[in-house]
């Protein structure tokens, strides 16, 4: 069976999209972080430049183990994972378009002594045609060795740690967010009142602007006659939504109504942008739905039969004429011969 090699990136922000305290990206064996400024340590690279300019900076790779380690050092573009919105970066084999293409470390491979660290300069050349706004990325230290694990699965693992790069290119900025593809799926008990009723609300958050957003999402559900069934702020959302990225999310709705008709509205907001989208729902228990379906089918059959009965043409019955008297023929008398 062919082995599947998986790249695990040790990022400061875990793939679940939960924010963590500012510190160097670290996986316990090595860490990657910017060189400290004269004022304070930097957890990330926060850079700004105009198109056509070059930035020079330094990244530190620290080895926390008792043996020397060699790393592949490269720049990569960042993106949101589609399912949970976690901050992730492209692999070394993927095509880079932003920071991953513009940033070049002075060394592509570096060996770090035990419990030591190495500082590597890099340049970031912003091209003339670079689009204004945010271009997130990272500087990645990849251990190219394949960890075969415990051998129970045909799975190999490469590990990496990345220091984030937040680059803003000068020019007009446009914060814009959109809520798309809202759907509601009910999970109803077979018999009304027996078992819990729930629903799953799925939707897509889309950053349609050119700056990174810190979104908030409000969920509101209304039933018949405008009754408020649900109103809450959602917590299972990405802490950062990068420019141009889409994230597909779901939200459970426990205690959803078993019998109701209404709308679910999701409102996403961030600094200077806000957008809403709604979807209708019709909650109906399975048993009730089956009974109504049977009643509807029987009703349709009866109506069709009744219409067919009325549509049959009637044939008029002509009254029979009374038979007239049959004319009697004269009886001939026998001739008597003399």
Secondary structure, DSSP 8 states (H G I E B T S, - for coil): ---EEEEEEE-SS-TT-----S--EE-SSEEEEE---SSS--SSEEEEE-TT-EEEEEEEEEE-SSS-EEEEEEEEEEEE-TTT--EEE--TTS---SHHHHEEES-SEEEE-TT-EEEEEEEEE--TT--SEEEEEEEEEEEEEEE-TTSSSSEEEEEEEEEEEEEEESS-----EEEEEEEEEEE--SSTTSS--EEEEEEEEEE-SSS-B--EEEEEEE-GGG-EEEEEE--SS-S-B-TT-EEEEEEEEET--SSEEEEEEEEEEETTEEEEEEEEEEE--HHHHHHHHHHHHHHHHHHHHHHHHHHS--------------------------
